[in-house]
Amino acid sequence: MIKKALLALSICVFIGLIGCSMRSEQSSTPIDTKIDETRLKQLADQSADSHYDKSLSEWTPPRRSMDLHSAVEKKQAPSEKTLLGKQFTSTQSKLYEEGRFHFEEGNYNMAIENWEELVRLKPDSSAMFYNLGLAYYQKGLLDKAEACFKRSIELYPNNADAHVNLSLVYSDKGLTEKAIEELDTVIRSNPENPDLRINLASAYFSAGMIDTALIEFQRAVDAGNVSWDVRNIMGVIYSKKGMIDKA
């Protein structure tokens, strides 16, 4: 009986020793904690791309409309074609001033009423067709705005503001190629104007031509001050292209 008990005890001790040995062996085996750096980089890149794409898709490019034209112009030779056309009568000047007041107050309907009568009485004025086009544009009447800006350009082809605002009409209509053509016409004679560069870059951006837009945004920066949001989106584009030093 005692022998059996001793034998059982010996077996238990032996099994215990084996278990300890196995645990010791397992604990001495190093755990592989190596991180897959390639996979982490892929995940980081995917996250960054998603962030950049979201930023680009949600960004509204700035576009700068030109200001109203005045009814006062520097003296020129009588034979030289001008923005205003022939000299204003007192009635025409009054219509202009009343329209300007309403326009600046945001009452575009009244401005349109004044200026429609003005261009009827003074159909030779590029500046007044341009102003009427601005009022139509503010009301979202794109077809009428387009017609006025085109007429303004016909009367005075060098009316840069009319070309710029006609490009905005084309952009709003989704006619990006025409918008770019109008801006190219103006930029050829005003290559250092940052506002024109911003509008051209925005047209390219809206058309999905991001690389070309970036070039024009950079030219705008080189030509003068640009807003923070433009610089920010340039940083996003540069980052997406891997050009971190420029971001």
Secondary structure, 3 states (H helix, E strand, C coil): CHHHHHHHHHHHHHHHHHHHHHHHHHHHCCCCCCCCHHHHHHHHHHHHHHHHHHHHHHCCCCCCCCCCCCCCCCCCCCCCCCCCCCCCCHHHHHHHHHHHHHHHCCCHHHHHHHHHHHHHHCCCCHHHHHHHHHHHHHCCCHHHHHHHHHHHHHHCCCCHHHHHHHHHHHHHCCCHHHHHHHHHHHHCCCCCCHHHHHHHHHHHHHCCCHHHHHHHHHHHHHHCCCCHHHHHHHHHHHHHCCCCCCC
